[in-house]
Amino acid sequence: MKLQNSFGAITRNLGLPLLVAIGLTGCNTTTDESAEHSHDNGEVHSHDHVEPHTDVEMFKQAFANDGIEIADELVECTLASGTKTECFQLTVELNKNRGHEVGPWCPRNVSEGADSAGIWLDEGQVYDADGNFIKNLATFYKDDEWQLYNPITGDIKVTDSKQACLAAAKPNVEAEYQNYCVECQPEYVETQTLTYLIPAYPKTGADMYQITAASGVGLALNGVKFDASAPVDAILGAHTLAPFDDFGGHVNPHVGYHYHAVTDKTTKSLGVANDHATLLGYAADGFTLWSHTDTKGSEVSGLDQCNGHSTQALGYHYHAGAAGSNKILGCFTSEPGCSVEAGETECKADMRGNRGAPPVDENGNPLPKPESNQ
């Protein structure tokens, strides 16, 4: 597909200046045949003779939000497998306003309704994590050890300090904070900024890449991280609940506010719609990420196991998973970037997800590979 054709289709549908870049993702998507080239010094770069899917100025327009700084030029970067390429470099201030209020998460008493609470995700469903839900957790999970509230006063045990947040918001919850509703506040965040490397030359091919904590899923247009699936088994195993707000997000003291789900409110807050769907942001591998449903409210059909497909106007791109799935994407079709310390341009080897060992279904069978963009 020619760049000009896609550019025209997108600018007619979305308008300038905000998302001139949107249709460019995937239009110059490369295949393995043209993507790698060996230099005289022996280094292999994955982008020689291939145009990036969008330029830096267009990328800046897509992320035109306060507190997001984008390098003026593509930076040379090294992905976790050792692949050398070029990336967009974004530095995000974590406590900036992201266009919507955050919270609430935990209600304070079992008498409080949905307006004072967030949501919980379980087996594909979204539940209001209100007082009544917390009161009935023992019934919901068929486990009498659940007791997050005082049966006399109805008051709910909530991590209401930074110390309590740090003790509970981790895989090995400290014993004194088991049977708590866990929430962390934005002011508890220890890191002020995060820097992201997003590859400028995504390409579909034979491999799929698993989503890791280091890669996350991607970055929303407002600068909030789309994160990997929440560790629900660890949370529930400690008889804790860590609700998300109505936008699908909560706070981790190390990465700040982040999304684990894309809800209708997330889409309305972030999105700019065309006649296909609503743009949400960029996946960590460089392809665009769009809403779960199309502009008519119907689920998008024909998606591969990573939640992606190709259209004439947009090329290859992803759609977010259903809000209750706790899985924004299933995998990546191109090698992802990562978040790094300021000034770094290399994804560490221990950030690498499995390559050539695709995700499996509930029966342990490898999932089908996405079609290559030939």
N, C-alpha and C positions, 0 to 999 in steps of 0.2 A: 504494500500500500504506500502511496506517495504521501509524504509529510503534508503537502499543501492540501490534499483532499481532506485529510483528517482535521487539519486546522480549521478549514472552512466549516465543516460539519459541526465542530464543537463550538466555535464562536457564534454560529447562528443559534445554537440551542441554549448556550449558557450565557453568552454575552461577555464583553470586555468590561473592566480589565481583569476581574478576579481570577477566572479560571481558563485563561487562554491555554494554559499548560495541559489541561486535563486530557484532551484527546490525543496528546502526543505520546502518552505512555502506551507502550505496546506497538505503536505504529512502526517504529524502527526496531522492534524487538528482534534480536538476532538468534540464529541457530548455532549449534556447535560448529558447523562447517566454517563460518566466517568469523567466529568470535575470538579465537585465540591466535596469537602470532608470536613467534620466538624472535627476540632481539639478539643483536650481536653479542651482548654480554650474557646471553643464556637465560635472561628473565623472560617469563611468559606473561603477557598482558592479555586480558580477556576482552579488550575493547578496540584494538587497532582497526582502523578503516571503517569503523561503525560510528554513526552519529548517536549521541545520547538521546534518551526519549524526550527530554525537554532541556532547555538551557537554564542557567542559574537565575536569570531575571524572571523567567516564567515561574520557576520554582518559588522564588521570593513572593511573587504575586499570590500563589496558592496558599502560602503560609504567612500572609500579611496580618500578623497579630502581634500585639505588644508583648515583649519579652521573648521573642524568637529571633535569634541572630543567625543569619546564613552567610557562610563564607562567599566572597565575591567571585571566586573561581572554584571549579572542581578541584578536589584535593586527591593526590595519589594515596591510595589506601590499600591495605592488605586484609583480606577476609580470613575467616578462621581456618580455612583449609590451606592457606598460603597463596591463594589467588590474588594477584596484583591487578588492580583496576583503578578506576576513579570514582569518587563518591561525592555526593552533596554532603556538606558538613553543617549541621544545625546545632546551635547551643540554645537550650531552653531554660528560662528561669522558672523554677518550680512553683513559686507562690504567687505568680501573676494571675489576674482574673482571666478565666478561660471562657467567658461568655455566658456562664450560668452559675447559679449558686451550687455549692457542694453540700452533701448531707440533706436531711438527717440520716442517721444510721440506726442506732439503738434507741428504742423507746425507754423511758425511765420507769414506767409502771405498766402493769398488765392491763390497766384500764385505758391506755392510750391507743388511739387508732392509727390509720395509715399515714395521716398528715405528720405524725411525730416519728415516723419510722422509715426505714429503707425497704429493700427487697431482698429476697433470698431465691437462689436458683437450685432446683432439685429435679433431676430426671426429665429435663426438657421443659419444665414448668417454671413460671415466675410467681412467687408468693409475696404478699405484703408481710414484712417481718415486724408486724405490729404486736401489741401487747398480747392479744389473744393467741397469735401464732406461737409466741414464746411460752405462753402459759401451757400450751398443748404440745410442746416438743416431745415429751415422753410418749404421747400417743402417736404423734406423727412418725417418729422413728422407732416406735415399739421398743423403747428402752427406758426403764424406770430410773436410770441414773441421771437423766436430764432434770436439772432443777436450777434454772437461771434466776429465780426470783424468790423473794421472801413470801411464803404462803400466807402469812398473817397480814402484812402491809401491802403486798403486791408489788413492792419495789424490785426492780430488776438490777442485777449486779452488772455494772458497766465499767470498763477500763477507762476511768475518768482522769488519768494523769499520764504524763509521758513515760514515767517509770512503769506503770501498769501496761501501757501500750507496748513498750519494748519487751516486756516479760511475756506477753500473750500473743503478739503478732509475729510469730515465728513457728517453724515446724514442731519444735519441742517446747510446747507451752509449759511454763513453770506451774508446778502443782497448785499453788495458791490461786492461780487464775483460771483453773479449769472450772467449767460450769459458769462461764462469764459470757456476756455479750461484748464482743471486742470491737472497739472503734478507736481510731487514731485521728487526731486533729492536724490540719495542715501546718500549724505552728510547731508541731513536734519534728518536722522534717529536718534531718541533719545536713543534707546536701542542698546547696542553693541552686546549682545548675546541673544539667545533664547534657552531654554532647552526643549526638547521634551521627553515624555514618550510614548513608543510604546509597547503595550502588546506583550509578547513573546509566548502567548498561544491562538491565535485566534481560534474561533470555530463558525461554522454556526449552527443555531438553529431556533427556532420558531419566534424569534423577529428580527425586523430590527430597526436600530438606525438612527435618523436624524443627518445630518451634522450640526454642530454649528460653530460659530466663534471661539470658544475655541479649538475645535478639529481640525478645518480645514479639508482638505481632506487627507493630508498626507505630505510626505517629498520626494522630488526628490533626486536622487543619488548625485547631486551636492550641496545638503544642502538647496535648495530653497523650501519654503513652497508651497505646492499645497493648495490653499485656497478654501473656500466655494464660492458659486456664488457671483459675484459682485452685490451690491445693485443698480441695474440699474434704478429701479423706482425712488429711491431717487435722483440719479444723474440727471436723465432727468427731474425730477420734479422741480429742481432748474435751469433748462435750462443750465446745464453744461454738458460737455463731458469730460470723464476721460479715454483717450485711453490707450490701452495696446500696448507694443511693439510687434514686429513680433514673439517673443517667447511666447506671451500670458501673459506677466507680466507687472506690474507697481509697484510703490513704495508707501507704506503707512508709515508715519513718526514713527509709533509705532512698526510695524513688519518688516519693510524693504521691499526689493524687493521680490515679491511673484507672483505666477502664478494663473490666473483665467481660463486659457485655455491651452490646449496642442495642439500646431500647428505642422506642419511638421518640422519646424525649431527646436522646442523644442525636438521633437523625435530624430532628427538627432544629436542634441547636446548632449543629455543625454544618448542615448540608446546603449545597446548592444543586438543585435538580435540573436534569435535562429530560429528554423524552425517554430515557432508559431507566434511570434510577437517581439516587442522590449521592453525590460524592462526599466521603467522610474523611479521607486522608490518603496516606501512602503506606503500603506494607513495607516491612523491613527489607525486602528484596528489591524494591524500587517500582513495583507495579502499583497501580492505584487500587484503593479499597472503597467499595460502594455499599449502599444500603442493602439490607437483607431482602427487601421487597422492591419491586419496580414502582414507577410513578402511579400505577393503578392499584397498588396495594397487594399485588399478587407475588407469591414467591417466584424467584427467577429460576427457570428450568435449565437443564443441560449443563449444570455445573460439574466440574471434576471433583476429585476427593479433597483437593485443597480449597475448594469453594471458588474456583475460577472458571472463566470461559473467555472466548474471543467474540467480538462483534466487529462489524466493518468499520464503525466510527471510532471505537475505543481500542481496538486491538485486544490483547490479553489483559484481563483485570480480574479482581476478586470481588465477591460479595460477602458481607458479614454473616456469620451464622445466626440462627434464631437466638433471641435474648436469653431464653432459658437453657440453652445448650452448654453454657460455660465454655464456649469454644468459638472465638471470633473467626478464626481460620483453622483448617485442618492440617495444613502444612504449607511449605513454600515450593514453588516450581522453579525458582532461581535461587542462587546462593544469597543468603541475607547478609546485611551489615550488622551493626551492633551499637551499643552505647559504650562510650569510652571516657577516660579521664580527659580533662581539658588539655589540648595540645597533642594528644595521641591520635594516630591514624591507623592503628593496627588492632584488629580483633584477635584476641588471644586464642591459642589453640584449644584451650579448655572451654571456649565458648561454642565450639563446633557441635552441631547436631549430627545425627547419623546421615551419611550420604550413601546412596545405593542400597539402603535398608529402609524402604518406605514404611510409613505407618501401617498398622494392621487394624483389621476390624475386630468386632467383639469375639470372633472365633479364632483369632490369631492369624488370619489369612492376610497376606500383603494386599493393600489397596491398589486398584488400577492406577497406572501412571497417566498424568495428563497428556493430552496431545501436544506434540511439538509444533511450534509455529514455523511451518515450512514455507 
